Amino acid sequence: MGFPPAVLRLSGSPRASVSRMATAGPILVLNGPNLNLLGQRQPEVYGPATLDDVVALCREAAAGYGREIDARQSNHEGVLIDWIHEAREGASGVVINPGGYSHTSVALRDALATLGVPVVEVHVSNIHGREVFRHRSLVSPVADGVICGLGVDGYRAAVDWICRRQRGSGSVAE
Ligand SMILES: O=C1C[C@@](O)(C(=O)O)C[C@@H](O)[C@@H]1O
């Protein structure tokens, strides 16, 4: 059975619920290769919003819960991995659009699998309605939820979900 045009799969996986919930730290919003070109790149696929717009809407969503965003973008796999390692120390959650690395990077997946905070994978486009090579994400199995096809609103939904599930947990609990 295929996915409908817009896919929102958010599961409360045991991984995040048993994990370290450090809600004091910022939510890391990580964007991978070519996402710096949002708004210019294939607007018929990715829409008119820019990466700055994405960051602004994430900050707005987080601010509603008194939370902060740490937004970063890189075109380099190793840099993204280093930032995920950094997130192990202080981030309270990760929203990641791995771009093309979603479909190729075992290393990125392995880095994400080391995290003990909620991870949501976001794709602006509906990857399941596009080329077959985009249908499989190596990252999805280690994410708590996957949102695709909602345009940049998917980022807002991801931040909102992390904030909601951590609301009230306040402090670090092992
Ligand atoms: O760079 C991207 C963007 C994307 O992650 C998205 O947001 O829809 C989908 C990927 O297949 C593509 O390589």
The ligand as a Gaussian input file, in Angstrom:
#p B3LYP/6-31G(d) Opt

LIG

0 1
 O       17.462000      17.370000      -1.079000
 C       16.391000      16.770000      -1.028000
 C       15.256000      17.357000      -0.335000
 C       14.338000      16.363000       0.343000
 O       14.939000      15.919000       1.551000
 C       13.055000      17.114000       0.711000
 O       13.109000      17.940000       1.617000
 O       12.008000      16.895000       0.103000
 C       14.066000      15.158000      -0.543000
 C       15.356000      14.512000      -0.985000
 O       15.089000      13.399000      -1.817000
 C       16.199000      15.499000      -1.760000
 O       17.444000      14.921000      -2.102000

